[in-house]
Amino acid sequence: MRRYFAAILFFLIPALSAAQQARENGAAELRWLDRTTGALQNIIVAQEAPVKQGPLEIHVHSCRSPLGEVSPDAFALVQITDWQRDETLFEGWMVASSPALNALEHPRYDVWVLRCKTL
């Protein structure tokens, strides 16, 4: 029994310390694409400071990235609404290294996270 407990601790402690090595940032850099016009723009959205881009209003509630060097493993908690129709289009975590994993599904616009930024 002690061996199993020791083995669990051996694997659990590094995983917990790796999870604690993520830093909370003050903003996220997002890429916005209008598929109809081909307009492509990088926008920086500060936490809890929504930005309007076309008919979309983008809120970033949290943006986290690993400590150390700039990494493509940043992830952000994002809410995107159509402010003209007062309709939530997307709410959830977006991962910079896998933009298609959890993406905005809209016929005209694409929005994805590039990286976290400090303000």
CNS distance restraints for C-alpha pairs under 8 A (distance, minus, plus):
assign (resid   1 and name CA) (resid   5 and name CA) 6.37 0.50 0.50
assign (resid   2 and name CA) (resid   6 and name CA) 6.03 0.50 0.50
assign (resid   3 and name CA) (resid   7 and name CA) 6.06 0.50 0.50
assign (resid   4 and name CA) (resid   8 and name CA) 6.14 0.50 0.50
assign (resid   5 and name CA) (resid   9 and name CA) 6.26 0.50 0.50
assign (resid   6 and name CA) (resid  10 and name CA) 6.01 0.50 0.50
assign (resid   7 and name CA) (resid  11 and name CA) 6.48 0.50 0.50
assign (resid   8 and name CA) (resid  12 and name CA) 5.87 0.50 0.50
assign (resid   9 and name CA) (resid  13 and name CA) 5.77 0.50 0.50
assign (resid  10 and name CA) (resid  14 and name CA) 7.44 0.50 0.50
assign (resid  11 and name CA) (resid  15 and name CA) 6.74 0.50 0.50
assign (resid  12 and name CA) (resid  16 and name CA) 6.21 0.50 0.50
assign (resid  13 and name CA) (resid  17 and name CA) 6.23 0.50 0.50
assign (resid  14 and name CA) (resid  18 and name CA) 6.10 0.50 0.50
assign (resid  15 and name CA) (resid  19 and name CA) 6.30 0.50 0.50
assign (resid  16 and name CA) (resid  20 and name CA) 6.39 0.50 0.50
assign (resid  17 and name CA) (resid  21 and name CA) 6.47 0.50 0.50
assign (resid  18 and name CA) (resid  22 and name CA) 7.52 0.50 0.50
assign (resid  21 and name CA) (resid  66 and name CA) 6.03 0.50 0.50
assign (resid  21 and name CA) (resid  67 and name CA) 5.64 0.50 0.50
assign (resid  22 and name CA) (resid  64 and name CA) 6.17 0.50 0.50
assign (resid  22 and name CA) (resid  65 and name CA) 5.33 0.50 0.50
assign (resid  22 and name CA) (resid  66 and name CA) 4.25 0.50 0.50
assign (resid  22 and name CA) (resid  67 and name CA) 5.51 0.50 0.50
assign (resid  23 and name CA) (resid  64 and name CA) 5.49 0.50 0.50
assign (resid  23 and name CA) (resid  65 and name CA) 5.57 0.50 0.50
assign (resid  23 and name CA) (resid  66 and name CA) 6.07 0.50 0.50
assign (resid  23 and name CA) (resid  67 and name CA) 5.97 0.50 0.50
assign (resid  24 and name CA) (resid  62 and name CA) 7.14 0.50 0.50
assign (resid  24 and name CA) (resid  63 and name CA) 5.95 0.50 0.50
assign (resid  24 and name CA) (resid  64 and name CA) 4.68 0.50 0.50
assign (resid  24 and name CA) (resid  65 and name CA) 6.89 0.50 0.50
assign (resid  25 and name CA) (resid  62 and name CA) 7.43 0.50 0.50
assign (resid  25 and name CA) (resid  63 and name CA) 5.52 0.50 0.50
assign (resid  25 and name CA) (resid  64 and name CA) 5.88 0.50 0.50
assign (resid  25 and name CA) (resid  65 and name CA) 7.50 0.50 0.50
assign (resid  25 and name CA) (resid 116 and name CA) 6.16 0.50 0.50
assign (resid  25 and name CA) (resid 117 and name CA) 5.99 0.50 0.50
assign (resid  25 and name CA) (resid 118 and name CA) 5.23 0.50 0.50
assign (resid  25 and name CA) (resid 119 and name CA) 7.80 0.50 0.50
assign (resid  26 and name CA) (resid  46 and name CA) 5.90 0.50 0.50
assign (resid  26 and name CA) (resid  47 and name CA) 5.69 0.50 0.50
assign (resid  26 and name CA) (resid  62 and name CA) 7.75 0.50 0.50
assign (resid  26 and name CA) (resid  63 and name CA) 7.08 0.50 0.50
assign (resid  26 and name CA) (resid 116 and name CA) 7.73 0.50 0.50
assign (resid  26 and name CA) (resid 117 and name CA) 6.36 0.50 0.50
assign (resid  26 and name CA) (resid 118 and name CA) 5.08 0.50 0.50
assign (resid  26 and name CA) (resid 119 and name CA) 5.64 0.50 0.50
assign (resid  27 and name CA) (resid  44 and name CA) 6.65 0.50 0.50
assign (resid  27 and name CA) (resid  45 and name CA) 5.47 0.50 0.50
assign (resid  27 and name CA) (resid  46 and name CA) 4.00 0.50 0.50
assign (resid  27 and name CA) (resid  47 and name CA) 5.27 0.50 0.50
assign (resid  27 and name CA) (resid  60 and name CA) 7.31 0.50 0.50
assign (resid  27 and name CA) (resid  62 and name CA) 7.73 0.50 0.50
assign (resid  27 and name CA) (resid  63 and name CA) 6.44 0.50 0.50
assign (resid  27 and name CA) (resid 116 and name CA) 5.93 0.50 0.50
assign (resid  27 and name CA) (resid 117 and name CA) 5.05 0.50 0.50
assign (resid  27 and name CA) (resid 118 and name CA) 6.08 0.50 0.50
assign (resid  27 and name CA) (resid 119 and name CA) 6.77 0.50 0.50
assign (resid  28 and name CA) (resid  44 and name CA) 5.67 0.50 0.50
assign (resid  28 and name CA) (resid  45 and name CA) 5.44 0.50 0.50
assign (resid  28 and name CA) (resid  46 and name CA) 6.45 0.50 0.50
assign (resid  28 and name CA) (resid  47 and name CA) 7.65 0.50 0.50
assign (resid  28 and name CA) (resid  60 and name CA) 7.08 0.50 0.50
assign (resid  28 and name CA) (resid  63 and name CA) 6.06 0.50 0.50
assign (resid  28 and name CA) (resid  76 and name CA) 7.16 0.50 0.50
assign (resid  28 and name CA) (resid 113 and name CA) 7.06 0.50 0.50
assign (resid  28 and name CA) (resid 114 and name CA) 7.58 0.50 0.50
assign (resid  28 and name CA) (resid 115 and name CA) 5.96 0.50 0.50
assign (resid  28 and name CA) (resid 116 and name CA) 4.35 0.50 0.50
assign (resid  28 and name CA) (resid 117 and name CA) 5.44 0.50 0.50
assign (resid  29 and name CA) (resid  42 and name CA) 6.71 0.50 0.50
assign (resid  29 and name CA) (resid  43 and name CA) 5.69 0.50 0.50
assign (resid  29 and name CA) (resid  44 and name CA) 4.40 0.50 0.50
assign (resid  29 and name CA) (resid  45 and name CA) 6.40 0.50 0.50
assign (resid  29 and name CA) (resid 113 and name CA) 6.20 0.50 0.50
assign (resid  29 and name CA) (resid 114 and name CA) 5.56 0.50 0.50
assign (resid  29 and name CA) (resid 115 and name CA) 5.36 0.50 0.50
assign (resid  29 and name CA) (resid 116 and name CA) 5.96 0.50 0.50
assign (resid  29 and name CA) (resid 117 and name CA) 6.61 0.50 0.50
assign (resid  30 and name CA) (resid  42 and name CA) 5.64 0.50 0.50
assign (resid  30 and name CA) (resid  43 and name CA) 5.32 0.50 0.50
assign (resid  30 and name CA) (resid  44 and name CA) 6.20 0.50 0.50
assign (resid  30 and name CA) (resid  45 and name CA) 7.44 0.50 0.50
assign (resid  30 and name CA) (resid 111 and name CA) 6.73 0.50 0.50
assign (resid  30 and name CA) (resid 112 and name CA) 5.58 0.50 0.50
assign (resid  30 and name CA) (resid 113 and name CA) 4.46 0.50 0.50
assign (resid  30 and name CA) (resid 114 and name CA) 5.37 0.50 0.50
assign (resid  30 and name CA) (resid 115 and name CA) 7.28 0.50 0.50
assign (resid  31 and name CA) (resid  40 and name CA) 7.15 0.50 0.50
assign (resid  31 and name CA) (resid  41 and name CA) 5.75 0.50 0.50
assign (resid  31 and name CA) (resid  42 and name CA) 4.43 0.50 0.50
assign (resid  31 and name CA) (resid  43 and name CA) 6.22 0.50 0.50
assign (resid  31 and name CA) (resid 110 and name CA) 7.97 0.50 0.50
assign (resid  31 and name CA) (resid 111 and name CA) 5.62 0.50 0.50
assign (resid  31 and name CA) (resid 112 and name CA) 5.48 0.50 0.50
assign (resid  31 and name CA) (resid 113 and name CA) 6.38 0.50 0.50
assign (resid  31 and name CA) (resid 114 and name CA) 6.68 0.50 0.50
assign (resid  32 and name CA) (resid  40 and name CA) 5.78 0.50 0.50
assign (resid  32 and name CA) (resid  41 and name CA) 5.28 0.50 0.50
assign (resid  32 and name CA) (resid  42 and name CA) 6.21 0.50 0.50
assign (resid  32 and name CA) (resid  43 and name CA) 7.29 0.50 0.50
assign (resid  32 and name CA) (resid 109 and name CA) 7.21 0.50 0.50
assign (resid  32 and name CA) (resid 110 and name CA) 5.82 0.50 0.50
assign (resid  32 and name CA) (resid 111 and name CA) 4.63 0.50 0.50
assign (resid  32 and name CA) (resid 112 and name CA) 6.91 0.50 0.50
assign (resid  33 and name CA) (resid  38 and name CA) 6.76 0.50 0.50
assign (resid  33 and name CA) (resid  39 and name CA) 5.77 0.50 0.50
assign (resid  33 and name CA) (resid  40 and name CA) 4.59 0.50 0.50
assign (resid  33 and name CA) (resid  41 and name CA) 6.59 0.50 0.50
assign (resid  33 and name CA) (resid 109 and name CA) 5.60 0.50 0.50
assign (resid  33 and name CA) (resid 110 and name CA) 5.04 0.50 0.50
assign (resid  33 and name CA) (resid 111 and name CA) 6.43 0.50 0.50
assign (resid  34 and name CA) (resid  38 and name CA) 5.43 0.50 0.50
assign (resid  34 and name CA) (resid  39 and name CA) 5.19 0.50 0.50
assign (resid  34 and name CA) (resid  40 and name CA) 6.56 0.50 0.50
assign (resid  34 and name CA) (resid 108 and name CA) 5.97 0.50 0.50
assign (resid  34 and name CA) (resid 109 and name CA) 4.85 0.50 0.50
assign (resid  34 and name CA) (resid 110 and name CA) 6.73 0.50 0.50
assign (resid  35 and name CA) (resid  39 and name CA) 7.21 0.50 0.50
assign (resid  35 and name CA) (resid 108 and name CA) 5.36 0.50 0.50
assign (resid  35 and name CA) (resid 109 and name CA) 6.01 0.50 0.50
assign (resid  35 and name CA) (resid 110 and name CA) 7.54 0.50 0.50
assign (resid  36 and name CA) (resid 108 and name CA) 6.33 0.50 0.50
assign (resid  45 and name CA) (resid  49 and name CA) 6.75 0.50 0.50
assign (resid  45 and name CA) (resid  50 and name CA) 6.80 0.50 0.50
assign (resid  45 and name CA) (resid  51 and name CA) 6.41 0.50 0.50
assign (resid  45 and name CA) (resid  58 and name CA) 7.64 0.50 0.50
assign (resid  45 and name CA) (resid  59 and name CA) 7.28 0.50 0.50
assign (resid  45 and name CA) (resid  60 and name CA) 6.49 0.50 0.50
assign (resid  46 and name CA) (resid  50 and name CA) 7.44 0.50 0.50
assign (resid  46 and name CA) (resid  60 and name CA) 6.69 0.50 0.50
assign (resid  46 and name CA) (resid 119 and name CA) 7.97 0.50 0.50
assign (resid  47 and name CA) (resid  59 and name CA) 7.16 0.50 0.50
assign (resid  47 and name CA) (resid  60 and name CA) 4.97 0.50 0.50
assign (resid  47 and name CA) (resid  61 and name CA) 5.31 0.50 0.50
assign (resid  47 and name CA) (resid  62 and name CA) 6.26 0.50 0.50
assign (resid  47 and name CA) (resid  63 and name CA) 7.80 0.50 0.50
assign (resid  48 and name CA) (resid  59 and name CA) 6.19 0.50 0.50
assign (resid  48 and name CA) (resid  60 and name CA) 5.95 0.50 0.50
assign (resid  48 and name CA) (resid  61 and name CA) 5.66 0.50 0.50
assign (resid  49 and name CA) (resid  59 and name CA) 6.56 0.50 0.50
assign (resid  49 and name CA) (resid  60 and name CA) 7.41 0.50 0.50
assign (resid  50 and name CA) (resid  57 and name CA) 6.34 0.50 0.50
assign (resid  50 and name CA) (resid  58 and name CA) 5.35 0.50 0.50
assign (resid  50 and name CA) (resid  59 and name CA) 4.53 0.50 0.50
assign (resid  50 and name CA) (resid  60 and name CA) 7.12 0.50 0.50
assign (resid  51 and name CA) (resid  57 and name CA) 5.56 0.50 0.50
assign (resid  51 and name CA) (resid  58 and name CA) 5.28 0.50 0.50
assign (resid  51 and name CA) (resid  59 and name CA) 6.79 0.50 0.50
assign (resid  52 and name CA) (resid  56 and name CA) 5.65 0.50 0.50
assign (resid  52 and name CA) (resid  57 and name CA) 4.35 0.50 0.50
assign (resid  52 and name CA) (resid  58 and name CA) 6.33 0.50 0.50
assign (resid  53 and name CA) (resid  57 and name CA) 6.24 0.50 0.50
assign (resid  53 and name CA) (resid  58 and name CA) 7.58 0.50 0.50
assign (resid  55 and name CA) (resid  82 and name CA) 5.58 0.50 0.50
assign (resid  55 and name CA) (resid  83 and name CA) 6.02 0.50 0.50
assign (resid  55 and name CA) (resid  84 and name CA) 6.22 0.50 0.50
assign (resid  56 and name CA) (resid  80 and name CA) 6.50 0.50 0.50
assign (resid  56 and name CA) (resid  81 and name CA) 5.64 0.50 0.50
assign (resid  56 and name CA) (resid  82 and name CA) 4.75 0.50 0.50
assign (resid  56 and name CA) (resid  83 and name CA) 6.07 0.50 0.50
assign (resid  57 and name CA) (resid  80 and name CA) 5.66 0.50 0.50
assign (resid  57 and name CA) (resid  81 and name CA) 5.22 0.50 0.50
assign (resid  57 and name CA) (resid  82 and name CA) 6.22 0.50 0.50
assign (resid  57 and name CA) (resid  83 and name CA) 6.02 0.50 0.50
assign (resid  58 and name CA) (resid  78 and name CA) 7.17 0.50 0.50
assign (resid  58 and name CA) (resid  79 and name CA) 5.98 0.50 0.50
assign (resid  58 and name CA) (resid  80 and name CA) 4.63 0.50 0.50
assign (resid  58 and name CA) (resid  81 and name CA) 6.65 0.50 0.50
assign (resid  59 and name CA) (resid  78 and name CA) 5.73 0.50 0.50
assign (resid  59 and name CA) (resid  79 and name CA) 5.09 0.50 0.50
assign (resid  59 and name CA) (resid  80 and name CA) 6.28 0.50 0.50
assign (resid  60 and name CA) (resid  76 and name CA) 6.93 0.50 0.50
assign (resid  60 and name CA) (resid  77 and name CA) 5.95 0.50 0.50
assign (resid  60 and name CA) (resid  78 and name CA) 4.66 0.50 0.50
assign (resid  60 and name CA) (resid  79 and name CA) 6.50 0.50 0.50
assign (resid  61 and name CA) (resid  76 and name CA) 7.49 0.50 0.50
assign (resid  61 and name CA) (resid  77 and name CA) 5.42 0.50 0.50
assign (resid  61 and name CA) (resid  78 and name CA) 6.06 0.50 0.50
assign (resid  61 and name CA) (resid  79 and name CA) 7.68 0.50 0.50
assign (resid  62 and name CA) (resid  76 and name CA) 5.47 0.50 0.50
assign (resid  62 and name CA) (resid  77 and name CA) 5.06 0.50 0.50
assign (resid  62 and name CA) (resid  78 and name CA) 7.42 0.50 0.50
assign (resid  63 and name CA) (resid  74 and name CA) 7.14 0.50 0.50
assign (resid  63 and name CA) (resid  75 and name CA) 5.81 0.50 0.50
assign (resid  63 and name CA) (resid  76 and name CA) 4.14 0.50 0.50
assign (resid  63 and name CA) (resid  77 and name CA) 6.37 0.50 0.50
assign (resid  63 and name CA) (resid 116 and name CA) 5.84 0.50 0.50
assign (resid  64 and name CA) (resid  74 and name CA) 5.66 0.50 0.50
assign (resid  64 and name CA) (resid  75 and name CA) 5.50 0.50 0.50
assign (resid  64 and name CA) (resid  76 and name CA) 6.25 0.50 0.50
assign (resid  64 and name CA) (resid 116 and name CA) 6.58 0.50 0.50
assign (resid  65 and name CA) (resid  71 and name CA) 7.09 0.50 0.50
assign (resid  65 and name CA) (resid  73 and name CA) 6.31 0.50 0.50
assign (resid  65 and name CA) (resid  74 and name CA) 4.28 0.50 0.50
assign (resid  65 and name CA) (resid  75 and name CA) 6.49 0.50 0.50
assign (resid  65 and name CA) (resid 115 and name CA) 7.90 0.50 0.50
assign (resid  65 and name CA) (resid 116 and name CA) 6.50 0.50 0.50
assign (resid  66 and name CA) (resid  70 and name CA) 7.96 0.50 0.50
assign (resid  66 and name CA) (resid  71 and name CA) 6.86 0.50 0.50
assign (resid  66 and name CA) (resid  73 and name CA) 7.05 0.50 0.50
assign (resid  66 and name CA) (resid  74 and name CA) 7.03 0.50 0.50
assign (resid  71 and name CA) (resid 115 and name CA) 7.75 0.50 0.50
assign (resid  72 and name CA) (resid  96 and name CA) 5.69 0.50 0.50
assign (resid  72 and name CA) (resid  97 and name CA) 5.07 0.50 0.50
assign (resid  72 and name CA) (resid 114 and name CA) 7.46 0.50 0.50
assign (resid  72 and name CA) (resid 115 and name CA) 6.70 0.50 0.50
assign (resid  73 and name CA) (resid  95 and name CA) 6.78 0.50 0.50
assign (resid  73 and name CA) (resid  96 and name CA) 5.87 0.50 0.50
assign (resid  73 and name CA) (resid  97 and name CA) 5.38 0.50 0.50
assign (resid  74 and name CA) (resid  95 and name CA) 6.09 0.50 0.50
assign (resid  74 and name CA) (resid  96 and name CA) 5.41 0.50 0.50
assign (resid  74 and name CA) (resid  97 and name CA) 7.26 0.50 0.50
assign (resid  74 and name CA) (resid 113 and name CA) 7.99 0.50 0.50
assign (resid  74 and name CA) (resid 114 and name CA) 7.70 0.50 0.50
assign (resid  74 and name CA) (resid 115 and name CA) 5.60 0.50 0.50
assign (resid  74 and name CA) (resid 116 and name CA) 6.17 0.50 0.50
assign (resid  75 and name CA) (resid  93 and name CA) 6.52 0.50 0.50
assign (resid  75 and name CA) (resid  94 and name CA) 5.53 0.50 0.50
assign (resid  75 and name CA) (resid  95 and name CA) 4.34 0.50 0.50
assign (resid  75 and name CA) (resid  96 and name CA) 5.92 0.50 0.50
assign (resid  75 and name CA) (resid 113 and name CA) 7.37 0.50 0.50
assign (resid  75 and name CA) (resid 115 and name CA) 7.65 0.50 0.50
assign (resid  75 and name CA) (resid 116 and name CA) 7.70 0.50 0.50
assign (resid  76 and name CA) (resid  93 and name CA) 5.38 0.50 0.50
assign (resid  76 and name CA) (resid  94 and name CA) 5.33 0.50 0.50
assign (resid  76 and name CA) (resid  95 and name CA) 6.62 0.50 0.50
assign (resid  76 and name CA) (resid 113 and name CA) 7.12 0.50 0.50
assign (resid  76 and name CA) (resid 116 and name CA) 7.80 0.50 0.50
assign (resid  77 and name CA) (resid  91 and name CA) 7.52 0.50 0.50
assign (resid  77 and name CA) (resid  92 and name CA) 5.44 0.50 0.50
assign (resid  77 and name CA) (resid  93 and name CA) 4.38 0.50 0.50
assign (resid  77 and name CA) (resid  94 and name CA) 6.44 0.50 0.50
assign (resid  78 and name CA) (resid  90 and name CA) 7.55 0.50 0.50
assign (resid  78 and name CA) (resid  91 and name CA) 5.75 0.50 0.50
assign (resid  78 and name CA) (resid  92 and name CA) 5.62 0.50 0.50
assign (resid  78 and name CA) (resid  93 and name CA) 6.12 0.50 0.50
assign (resid  78 and name CA) (resid  94 and name CA) 6.97 0.50 0.50
assign (resid  79 and name CA) (resid  88 and name CA) 7.44 0.50 0.50
assign (resid  79 and name CA) (resid  89 and name CA) 7.79 0.50 0.50
assign (resid  79 and name CA) (resid  90 and name CA) 5.57 0.50 0.50
assign (resid  79 and name CA) (resid  91 and name CA) 4.32 0.50 0.50
assign (resid  79 and name CA) (resid  92 and name CA) 6.61 0.50 0.50
assign (resid  80 and name CA) (resid  88 and name CA) 6.09 0.50 0.50
assign (resid  80 and name CA) (resid  89 and name CA) 5.62 0.50 0.50
assign (resid  80 and name CA) (resid  90 and name CA) 5.05 0.50 0.50
assign (resid  80 and name CA) (resid  91 and name CA) 6.42 0.50 0.50
assign (resid  81 and name CA) (resid  86 and name CA) 6.71 0.50 0.50
assign (resid  81 and name CA) (resid  87 and name CA) 5.48 0.50 0.50
assign (resid  81 and name CA) (resid  88 and name CA) 4.19 0.50 0.50
assign (resid  81 and name CA) (resid  89 and name CA) 5.21 0.50 0.50
assign (resid  81 and name CA) (resid  90 and name CA) 6.89 0.50 0.50
assign (resid  82 and name CA) (resid  86 and name CA) 5.62 0.50 0.50
assign (resid  82 and name CA) (resid  87 and name CA) 5.24 0.50 0.50
assign (resid  82 and name CA) (resid  88 and name CA) 6.34 0.50 0.50
assign (resid  82 and name CA) (resid  89 and name CA) 6.71 0.50 0.50
assign (resid  83 and name CA) (resid  87 and name CA) 6.82 0.50 0.50
assign (resid  89 and name CA) (resid 104 and name CA) 7.06 0.50 0.50
assign (resid  89 and name CA) (resid 105 and name CA) 7.50 0.50 0.50
assign (resid  89 and name CA) (resid 106 and name CA) 7.67 0.50 0.50
assign (resid  90 and name CA) (resid 103 and name CA) 7.87 0.50 0.50
assign (resid  90 and name CA) (resid 104 and name CA) 5.68 0.50 0.50
assign (resid  90 and name CA) (resid 105 and name CA) 7.60 0.50 0.50
assign (resid  92 and name CA) (resid 102 and name CA) 7.69 0.50 0.50
assign (resid  93 and name CA) (resid 102 and name CA) 6.97 0.50 0.50
assign (resid  94 and name CA) (resid  98 and name CA) 7.99 0.50 0.50
assign (resid  94 and name CA) (resid  99 and name CA) 6.68 0.50 0.50
assign (resid  94 and name CA) (resid 101 and name CA) 7.59 0.50 0.50
assign (resid  94 and name CA) (resid 102 and name CA) 5.74 0.50 0.50
assign (resid  94 and name CA) (resid 103 and name CA) 6.74 0.50 0.50
assign (resid  94 and name CA) (resid 112 and name CA) 6.95 0.50 0.50
assign (resid  94 and name CA) (resid 113 and name CA) 6.32 0.50 0.50
assign (resid  95 and name CA) (resid  99 and name CA) 5.79 0.50 0.50
assign (resid  95 and name CA) (resid 101 and name CA) 7.33 0.50 0.50
assign (resid  95 and name CA) (resid 102 and name CA) 7.44 0.50 0.50
assign (resid  95 and name CA) (resid 113 and name CA) 6.58 0.50 0.50
assign (resid  96 and name CA) (resid 112 and name CA) 7.26 0.50 0.50
assign (resid  96 and name CA) (resid 113 and name CA) 5.04 0.50 0.50
assign (resid  96 and name CA) (resid 114 and name CA) 5.19 0.50 0.50
assign (resid  96 and name CA) (resid 115 and name CA) 6.33 0.50 0.50
assign (resid  99 and name CA) (resid 103 and name CA) 6.34 0.50 0.50
assign (resid  99 and name CA) (resid 112 and name CA) 5.96 0.50 0.50
assign (resid  99 and name CA) (resid 113 and name CA) 7.04 0.50 0.50
assign (resid 103 and name CA) (resid 110 and name CA) 7.92 0.50 0.50
assign (resid 103 and name CA) (resid 111 and name CA) 7.38 0.50 0.50
assign (resid 103 and name CA) (resid 112 and name CA) 6.86 0.50 0.50
assign (resid 104 and name CA) (resid 109 and name CA) 7.99 0.50 0.50
assign (resid 104 and name CA) (resid 110 and name CA) 6.25 0.50 0.50
assign (resid 104 and name CA) (resid 111 and name CA) 6.28 0.50 0.50
assign (resid 104 and name CA) (resid 112 and name CA) 7.70 0.50 0.50
assign (resid 105 and name CA) (resid 110 and name CA) 7.47 0.50 0.50
assign (resid 106 and name CA) (resid 110 and name CA) 6.87 0.50 0.50
